[in-house]
Amino acid sequence: MSKVHEPLVRIEWLDSEAGQAGWEYRDELEPLRPVRCISVAFLVDDGQQYKTLAMTVSGAQIWGRLAIPACAITDLRRLSK
């Protein structure tokens, strides 16, 4: 079995919140606020402008990539070396 080289991380980040699909009355609008997200995954690209996570790593293959802009990250902790 091959060893996984990508570190496992816990990352907190802010994502967008969208309004309802369809028309809304201005006087009935509720404020939209960013949504706090927490992901635990393998860090496959530790760039300055964004971090790319992979949900699953199996040998030479990865599955479930997600790129998060660095400006949206509020906390990043390595869970493995």
N, C-alpha and C positions, 0 to 999 in steps of 0.2 A: 504494500500500500504506500502511495506517495504522500509526503508530508505537505500540508498546506502552508504556503509561505506568506500569504496575505494576513495581516493582523486582524483579529476580530475587534470591532469597536462598538461602542454605544454612543450614538450621536443624537443630540437634541437640535431641532431646527424649526424654523417658522415657515409655514406654507400659506398660500393665499386662501381666502374664503370667498366663495362666489355667492351672489344673490340668487334669488329664485329664477327659475327658467320662466320667461314670459314677462308681461307688463307688470309694473308696480306703481302704486300711487306714491308720489313724493312725500305727502304728509303722513304716510303710514310706514315709512322706511325705518328699519332698525339698523343701528351701526354695524358695519362689517369689521371684524378684527382678524388679524392673522391667527392661524391655528397652530398650536404647539404640537409638534410631532416628535416621537422617539423611535429610532430604528436601531436594531442590533444586526450587524452584517459584517462582511469582510471588506476591508478598505483596499480596493484594487488600483486606485489612482488618487494620490495625495497632492493634488495640484494647488497652486496659490489661489486661483480664481474659483475652483470648484473641487469637490471631493466626489469620487465615484465609488459606490458600494455595489457589492454582489451578494445576493441573498444565499446562493449556493455555490460551492466550489467543489469540483470533482476532477482531480488530475489536471489535464490541460484545458478543461472546459469550465465555464462559469454560466450561471443562470440568474436572471432577474437583476439586471443593472439599473442603478438609479444615480443620476448626477444631481448633487445639491450645491447651489451657489454658496461660496464661502461666506458671503455677507449674510446669509440666512441662518448660519450655524451659530447656536448659542452655547453649546458645550460638546466636546468630543473627548472620549476617554477610551484608551486602549484597554481591552480586556485580555489580550494575549500578546506575546512578543512577536 
